[in-house]
């Protein structure tokens, strides 16, 4: 490995591609780019790879970059395919390139049209039926070098990537006037990719990954997802779901593919249809509308949210003013406020000061279940200091899963250079995990999936903590760990906190 600036070895098949990626040696961003020619075709590229293997072993990272032919519909000249898989002309797998989603995501943030997918290598320029045959193997693009280079370079245990700028497609043949224009577009894209390639190289290196446990799905989320899946199986598609069943786009997309139709309000649902209420709960008016319109309702509200609704109604029935601690606009908050007319919302101590309530009158407080415990404490302290008769639930409203995941992050974050939280931006409990890590003094970011991880976050970070919100599939964590392993040797271990054995029964309608 080099000292000082990371060294990226860039292997370009043709001189014109090397010129686009060059000069031969240059400092680009945080890395030094060294460009070498491979030669065109499998034989020349293979011989060059063997000759350059020693130099590759001294580099911090290696990339094959050049032009490629587009195979899949929707690709246009100038687009980029970052290979996550290499196959030969017969479709036999040669290599998996784990860091591809990280590189492609960074290219897109730089304004370049990039996607990940399979790249096939042939021993000649591919046209016509052969292009269709390779597309049928699942390849997005074709080149003439990558599959013979990969075994030589990957044997040196260096981060390895393949980037192909599309010059021609099935609609734009290479040997045509439009094909010539496509070549120039692709070369400009290659040139524009240099800063991102340098960023990818700077993020390379050995690191340790610490996985927080528990993480990912909680019992309430599993119950909600199972409810929708079983409803589709039992009643047939479409099954309507009011709001996102849980706050995760990957979960929602998978259920949509299975036959769920997600709506914002019941006005979008036909009379008499089957409708599922999300895990976040609904207010009284929503239930009354569903009953009035003869809808078949399946209530997937998390039992812990239902507990808060019951407490709030009990306090209101006892003549107390009800204050809800939560975040405005969140589906759970709207459901709780809608269950108790006249209840009010506060999020901060300043909100408590501004409350226009009789501070001597009997008052009660309940909380959104997905808040951070230390966040809630300062608001509760303000309420206790301002109201003479304040009642609270006998047990904390913050759900066990939120508390357990927060405690796991508190235990892990101080030992990390960076914490990555996997979860959707509208997931309250996921956002709280990132906030908890930051309050521990550790840099932390919330991402939907690995494609949103910025390479600049990773540069120089050798110990990375990873967790996932209660609504995020653990598969996304596995994919992120795999991506990081593509940047260099990666040691993975778990930091185990509380053990969870909670299980909620499904609604009667789908048992």
C-alpha positions in Angstrom: 0.0 0.0 0.0 1.2 3.5 -0.8 1.9 6.2 1.9 0.3 9.6 1.9 -2.3 10.1 -0.9 -4.1 6.9 -1.9 -2.9 5.6 -5.3 -5.5 4.5 -7.8 -4.4 2.5 -10.8 -6.7 3.2 -13.7 -6.5 0.6 -16.5 -7.9 1.9 -19.9 -8.1 -0.3 -23.0 -7.4 2.3 -25.7 -5.3 5.4 -26.0 -8.3 7.6 -26.5 -9.8 6.3 -23.3 -6.5 6.7 -21.4 -6.4 10.4 -22.7 -9.9 11.0 -21.3 -8.9 9.5 -18.0 -5.3 10.9 -18.0 -2.7 12.3 -17.8 -0.5 9.3 -17.0 -0.1 10.5 -13.4 -2.1 13.2 -11.7 -3.4 14.3 -8.3 -7.2 14.3 -8.4 -9.0 15.3 -5.2 -7.6 13.2 -2.3 -5.9 10.5 -4.5 -3.2 10.1 -7.1 -4.5 8.6 -10.4 -2.0 6.5 -12.4 -3.3 5.6 -15.9 -2.1 2.6 -17.8 -3.1 1.2 -21.2 -4.4 -2.4 -21.4 -4.9 -2.7 -25.1 -8.1 -3.8 -26.8 -9.5 -7.3 -26.6 -9.2 -10.2 -24.3 -5.8 -11.4 -25.4 -4.0 -8.0 -25.1 -5.8 -7.1 -21.9 -5.0 -10.4 -20.3 -1.3 -10.0 -21.2 -1.2 -6.4 -19.9 -3.0 -7.4 -16.7 -0.3 -10.0 -16.0 2.4 -7.5 -16.7 0.8 -4.8 -14.5 0.0 -7.2 -11.6 3.0 -6.1 -9.6 2.0 -2.4 -10.0 -1.6 -3.3 -9.0 -0.3 -4.9 -5.9 1.3 -1.6 -4.8 -1.8 0.5 -5.6 -4.5 1.2 -3.0 -7.3 0.4 -5.5 -7.6 -0.5 -9.2 -10.3 0.3 -11.7 -10.8 -0.8 -15.3 -12.5 2.2 -17.1 -13.4 2.7 -20.7 -16.2 2.6 -23.3 -18.8 -0.1 -23.5 -21.7 -1.2 -25.5 -25.2 -0.9 -24.0 -27.4 -4.0 -24.0 -30.3 -3.1 -21.8 -33.3 -0.9 -22.8 -33.1 2.6 -21.4 -29.3 3.0 -21.7 -28.1 5.9 -23.8 -24.7 7.0 -25.0 -22.9 8.8 -22.1 -24.6 6.7 -19.4 -22.3 4.7 -17.0 -22.6 1.1 -16.0 -20.6 0.2 -12.8 -20.2 -3.6 -12.8 -21.4 -5.4 -9.8 -20.9 -8.7 -11.6 -18.7 -9.8 -14.5 -19.6 -12.7 -16.8 -18.0 -14.2 -19.9 -19.7 -14.3 -23.3 -21.5 -17.5 -22.3 -22.8 -16.0 -19.1 -20.4 -17.8 -16.7 -19.8 -15.7 -13.7 -16.2 -14.5 -13.3 -16.3 -12.0 -10.5 -18.6 -10.1 -8.1 -17.6 -6.5 -7.4 -19.1 -5.6 -4.0 -18.4 -1.8 -3.8 -20.3 -1.1 -7.1 -23.4 0.5 -5.3 -21.2 2.9 -3.4 -19.3 4.0 -6.6 -22.5 4.3 -8.6 -24.3 6.3 -5.9 -21.4 8.8 -5.8 -21.4 9.1 -9.6 -25.1 9.9 -9.5 -24.6 12.5 -6.8 -21.9 14.1 -9.1 -24.6 14.4 -11.8 -23.6 11.5 -13.9 -26.2 8.9 -15.1 -24.9 5.8 -13.5 -26.4 2.4 -12.6 -25.0 -0.9 -11.4 -25.4 -4.2 -13.2 -23.7 -7.1 -15.0 -21.0 -6.5 -17.6 -20.2 -9.2 -20.1 -16.9 -9.5 -22.0 -16.6 -10.7 -25.6 -13.6 -11.2 -27.8 -14.9 -8.9 -30.6 -17.2 -5.9 -31.1 -20.8 -7.1 -30.5 -23.7 -6.2 -32.8 -27.1 -7.3 -33.8 -28.3 -10.7 -32.5 -25.3 -11.3 -30.4 -26.1 -8.1 -28.5 -29.6 -9.4 -27.9 -28.2 -12.8 -26.7 -26.0 -11.1 -24.1 -28.8 -8.9 -23.0 -30.8 -12.2 -22.5 -28.1 -13.3 -20.1 -28.9 -10.3 -17.9 -26.0 -8.1 -18.9 -26.4 -4.4 -19.0 -23.2 -3.7 -21.0 -20.5 -5.5 -22.9 -16.8 -4.8 -23.1 -13.7 -6.8 -24.4 -11.4 -6.8 -21.4 -12.8 -6.9 -17.9 -13.2 -10.6 -17.3 -9.6 -11.4 -18.1 -8.3 -8.5 -16.0 -10.4 -9.2 -12.9 -8.8 -12.5 -11.8 -5.2 -11.0 -12.1 -6.1 -7.9 -10.1 -8.4 -9.3 -7.6 -5.8 -11.9 -6.7 -3.8 -9.0 -5.3 -6.5 -8.3 -2.7 -7.0 -4.7 -3.8 -10.4 -3.0 -4.1 -11.4 -3.4 -7.8 -14.1 -1.8 -9.9 -15.2 -1.8 -13.5 -16.7 1.4 -15.0 -18.0 1.5 -18.6 -19.3 4.6 -20.3 -21.8 3.6 -22.9 -20.8 4.6 -26.5 -23.4 2.6 -28.5 -26.6 0.8 -27.9 -29.0 -1.5 -29.9 -30.6 1.7 -31.3 -27.3 3.6 -31.8 -24.8 1.3 -33.6 -21.1 2.0 -33.1 -20.3 2.3 -36.8 -22.8 5.1 -37.6 -22.9 8.9 -37.5 -24.9 8.7 -34.2 -22.4 6.1 -32.9 -19.5 8.6 -33.4 -21.4 11.2 -31.4 -22.0 8.5 -28.8 -18.3 7.9 -28.5 -17.6 11.5 -27.7 -20.4 11.6 -25.2 -19.0 8.5 -23.5 -15.5 10.0 -23.4 -16.8 13.2 -21.8 -18.5 11.1 -19.2 -15.2 9.2 -18.5 -13.4 12.5 -18.0 -16.1 13.7 -15.6 -15.9 10.5 -13.6 -12.3 11.1 -12.5 -13.0 13.0 -9.2 -15.5 10.3 -8.2 -12.9 7.5 -8.9 -10.4 9.4 -6.8 -13.0 9.6 -4.0 -13.6 5.9 -4.3 -9.9 5.2 -3.9 -9.7 7.5 -0.9 -12.4 5.5 0.8 -10.5 2.2 0.3 -8.6 0.4 3.0 -8.9 -2.1 5.8 -11.6 -1.4 8.4 -13.6 -2.9 11.2 -17.4 -3.0 11.1 -19.3 -3.1 14.4 -22.9 -4.2 14.1 -25.3 -3.0 16.8 -27.7 -5.6 18.2 -30.6 -5.5 18.4 -31.4 -3.7 15.1 -33.9 -3.8 12.2 -37.4 -5.2 12.5 -39.3 -5.2 15.8 -42.3 -7.3 16.7 -44.8 -4.5 15.7 -43.2 -4.1 12.3 -43.1 -7.8 11.6 -46.8 -8.0 12.7 -47.8 -5.2 10.3 -45.9 -6.6 7.3 -47.3 -10.1 8.0 -50.8 -8.6 8.2 -50.6 -7.1 4.7 -49.1 -10.3 3.2 -51.7 -12.5 4.7 -54.5 -10.1 3.8 -53.5 -10.3 0.1 -53.2 -14.1 0.3 -56.6 -14.5 2.0 -58.7 -11.7 0.3 -56.8 -11.3 -3.0 -55.4 -8.2 -4.6 -55.8 -5.3 -4.3 -55.7 -4.8 -0.6 -55.7 -1.1 0.3 -53.3 0.2 3.0 -53.9 3.6 4.5 -50.5 5.3 4.6 -47.2 3.4 4.6 -47.7 0.2 6.6 -44.3 1.0 8.2 -41.9 3.8 7.3 -39.6 2.1 4.9 -39.6 2.4 1.1 -38.1 -1.0 0.5 -40.9 -2.7 2.5 -43.6 -0.6 0.8 -42.2 -1.5 -2.7 -42.1 -5.2 -2.0 -45.7 -5.2 -0.7 -46.8 -3.1 -3.7 -45.4 -5.8 -6.0 -47.4 -8.4 -4.1 -50.7 -6.5 -4.6 -51.0 -3.9 -1.9 -52.2 -0.4 -2.9 -51.0 2.4 -0.6 -53.2 5.4 -0.2 -53.0 8.6 1.8 -56.7 8.8 2.8 -59.8 6.6 2.7 -61.3 8.8 0.0 -59.0 6.9 -2.4 -60.5 3.6 -1.4 -63.7 2.2 -3.0 -66.7 1.6 -0.7 -66.7 -1.9 0.7 -63.0 -2.6 -0.1 -60.6 -4.3 2.2 -58.3 -1.8 3.9 -55.4 -2.2 6.4 -54.6 0.5 8.9 -50.9 1.0 9.3 -48.7 0.2 12.3 -48.8 3.9 13.3 -52.6 3.9 14.1 -55.5 6.1 13.1 -57.8 8.6 14.7 -61.5 8.1 15.5 -62.7 10.0 12.4 -60.8 7.5 10.1 -62.4 4.5 11.8 -65.9 6.1 11.6 -65.4 6.8 7.9 -64.4 3.2 7.2 -67.5 1.9 9.1 -69.8 4.3 7.3 -68.5 3.2 3.9 -68.8 -0.5 4.8 -65.1 -1.2 4.4 -63.6 -4.4 5.7 -61.0 -3.1 8.1 -57.9 -5.0 9.3 -56.2 -3.0 12.0 -52.4 -3.5 12.0 -51.8 -0.7 14.6 -48.8 -1.7 16.8 -50.1 -2.8 20.2 -47.8 -0.4 21.8 -49.3 2.5 19.9 -52.8 1.2 20.8 -51.7 1.3 24.4 -50.9 5.1 24.1 -54.3 5.7 22.5 -56.0 3.8 25.4 -54.0 5.8 28.0 -54.9 9.1 26.3 -58.6 8.3 26.2 -58.5 7.1 29.8 -56.9 10.4 30.9 -59.4 12.5 28.9 -62.3 10.5 30.3 -61.0 11.3 33.8 -61.3 15.0 33.0 -57.6 15.7 32.4 -56.1 17.9 29.7 -54.0 15.6 27.5 -50.5 16.7 26.2 -48.8 14.5 23.6 -45.0 14.7 23.3 -44.1 13.9 19.7 -43.1 15.3 16.3 -45.7 17.2 14.2 -46.8 15.5 11.0 -45.8 12.0 12.0 -48.5 9.4 11.2 -48.5 8.1 14.8 -48.9 11.6 16.2 -51.8 12.3 13.9 -53.5 9.1 15.0 -53.1 9.8 18.7 -54.3 13.4 18.4 -57.2 12.1 16.4 -58.1 9.6 19.1 -58.5 12.3 21.8 -60.2 15.5 20.6 -58.7 18.6 22.3 -55.3 17.0 23.0 -52.3 19.2 22.2 -48.8 18.4 20.9 -45.4 19.6 22.2 -42.0 18.7 20.9 -39.6 20.9 22.9 -39.4 22.6 26.3 -40.1 25.9 24.3 -43.4 24.3 23.2 -44.3 23.6 26.8 -43.7 27.3 27.7 -46.0 28.4 24.9 -48.9 26.1 25.9 -52.2 27.9 26.4 -53.5 25.6 29.0 -54.6 26.0 32.6 -51.5 25.0 34.5 -53.3 24.3 37.7 -55.9 22.0 36.0 -55.5 18.2 36.1 -53.3 17.4 33.1 -51.8 14.2 31.7 -48.9 13.5 29.3 -48.4 10.6 26.8 -45.6 10.2 24.3 -45.0 9.1 20.7 -43.5 5.6 21.0 -40.5 6.1 18.7 -38.8 9.1 20.4 -35.3 9.1 22.0 -35.5 8.7 25.7 -33.2 11.6 26.5 -35.2 13.8 24.1 -38.4 13.0 26.0 -36.8 13.6 29.4 -36.2 17.3 28.9 -39.8 17.9 27.7 -41.2 15.9 30.6 -39.0 17.9 33.0 -40.5 21.1 31.6 -44.0 19.7 31.9 -43.5 18.6 35.5 -42.0 22.0 36.4 -45.0 23.9 34.8 -48.1 21.9 35.8 -49.1 21.3 39.4 -51.2 18.2 38.7 -49.5 16.1 36.0 -50.3 12.4 35.5 -48.1 10.1 33.5 -48.5 6.5 32.3 -47.4 3.8 34.8 -44.8 2.7 32.3 -42.9 4.6 29.6 -44.7 5.0 26.3 -41.4 4.7 24.3 -41.5 1.2 22.9 -39.1 -1.5 24.0 -37.6 -1.7 20.5 -36.8 2.0 20.3 -35.2 1.9 23.7 -33.2 -1.2 23.0 -31.9 0.1 19.7 -30.9 3.4 21.2 -29.1 1.7 24.0 -27.2 -0.4 21.6 -26.1 2.7 19.7 -25.0 4.4 22.9 -22.8 1.4 23.7 -21.3 1.3 20.3 -20.9 4.8 19.0 -18.1 6.0 21.3 -15.9 3.3 19.9 -16.6 4.2 16.3 -15.3 6.8 13.8 -18.6 6.8 12.0 -22.1 5.3 12.6 -24.4 4.5 9.7 -28.1 4.1 10.4 -30.1 2.2 7.8 -33.6 3.5 7.6 -36.0 5.7 5.6 -35.9 9.5 6.1 -39.5 9.5 7.4 -38.8 6.9 10.0 -38.9 8.5 13.4 -37.1 5.7 15.2 -34.3 5.6 12.6 -33.7 9.4 12.8 -33.5 9.1 16.6 -30.7 6.5 16.3 -28.6 8.9 14.3 -29.3 11.6 16.8 -28.3 9.3 19.7 -24.9 8.5 18.0 -24.2 12.2 17.4 -24.9 13.0 21.0 -22.2 10.5 21.8 -19.8 12.7 19.8 -19.7 10.4 16.8 -20.3 11.3 13.2 -23.5 9.6 12.1 -25.7 9.5 9.0 -29.1 8.0 8.1 -29.3 6.2 4.7 -32.1 4.5 2.8 -29.6 1.8 1.6 -26.0 1.4 0.6 -26.4 3.6 -2.5 -26.8 6.6 -0.3 -23.5 6.1 1.6 -21.2 8.9 0.6 -17.6 7.9 -0.1 -16.3 11.0 1.6 -17.8 9.8 4.9 -15.7 6.7 4.7 -12.3 8.2 3.9 -9.9 7.7 6.8 -12.7 6.0 8.9 -11.4 2.6 10.1 -14.1 1.6 12.6 -17.6 1.9 11.4 -20.8 1.2 13.4 -23.9 0.0 11.6 -27.5 -0.3 12.9 -30.9 -0.2 11.4 -34.2 1.3 12.4 -37.0 -0.9 13.6 -38.8 -0.6 10.2 -35.7 -1.4 8.0 -35.0 -4.9 6.7 -31.8 -6.5 8.0 -31.0 -7.5 4.4 -30.1 -3.9 3.8 -27.5 -4.0 6.6 -26.0 -7.2 5.0 -25.8 -5.5 1.6 -24.1 -2.5 3.2 -21.5 -4.7 4.9 -20.9 -6.4 1.6 -20.3 -3.0 -0.1 -17.8 -2.0 2.6 -16.0 -5.3 2.1 -15.4 -4.3 -1.5 -13.3 -1.4 -0.3 -10.8 -3.5 1.4 -10.3 -6.2 4.1 -13.2 -5.9 6.5 -13.5 -7.4 10.0 -17.1 -7.7 11.1 -18.3 -8.2 14.7 -21.5 -7.7 16.7 -22.0 -5.6 19.8 -24.9 -7.4 21.5 -27.2 -5.6 23.8 -30.7 -6.5 25.0 -32.3 -9.8 23.8 -35.7 -9.4 22.3 -38.3 -12.2 22.5 -41.5 -10.1 22.0 -44.2 -11.5 19.7 -47.5 -9.8 19.0 -50.5 -11.9 17.7 -51.9 -11.0 14.3 -55.3 -9.4 13.9 -58.2 -11.9 14.0 -59.0 -11.2 10.3 -55.8 -12.8 9.1 -55.0 -15.4 11.7 
